[in-house]
Amino acid sequence: MSRTEQVSVSKTSVSKIAILALAIVFAAGLFVVGFDQGHIFSLVYGEQAFIDLTIHELTHDMRHAAGFPCH
């Protein structure tokens, strides 16, 4: 006697919303690491953010490793 069982495999794909969210996070991270010169904190600190360059200093070595010149 043999038994036959049906096995169903569901293939779920990655939703387009998840891909869009990941692309937005990537673009924001690229901006922060590569191009920010005080713009993000200027919303809170004003002109002083362009003098302090807090995010620039925190991501300085990563900028060079990613190929962004900054000085």
N, C-alpha and C positions, 0 to 999 in steps of 0.2 A: 504494500500500500504506500502510495506516495501522495504527499500533500503539496499543493501549489498555492503559494501566497503571492499576492501582487504587492510590489513595493513601488511607491510613488516618490519620486524625487522632485522637489520643487526648486526651481532655479529663480532666485530673486536677484534682481539687478539693483545697482546703486541708483537711488532716486536722483532726479535732476536737481532737486532742491539741495540735496547734500553736496553735489558737485559744485553748484553755484556758491554755497556757503563756504566750501573749502577754497574756492577761487578768490572769494572776497577776503578771507583770512590771509591767504598767500599774498595778495596784492597789498594789503595793509601792512603785513610784516616786511615786505620788500620796500615799501615806502619808509617805514621806521628805520630799517637798517641802512638803506642806501641813500635816502634823500633828505631825511629830517635834519634841519638845522635850527631847531627851536620852534618849529611851527606848531607842534602838538601842544606843548606846554604854554605857548603864547596865548592860548585861549584863556588860561587861568592866570599866568604870571605877567602877561603883557610883554613889553619890550625887554624886560630882564631875561626872559627865556632865550632870546637871541644872543645874549651875552654869555649866559651860563652854559648853554649847549649840553644839557644834562644827558639826554638820550644819545647824542653824538659821542659823548665821552664813555658812556656805558657800552656802546656797541662799536667802539673805534677799531679794535682788532678784528672783529667780525666783518667790518666794512672792507678792510684791506684783504682779508681772506676771500671775500666774495668778489673782489676785483673792482671795488668802488674807490676811486681816488678821493681823498678829502682834504689834502693839503699838499 
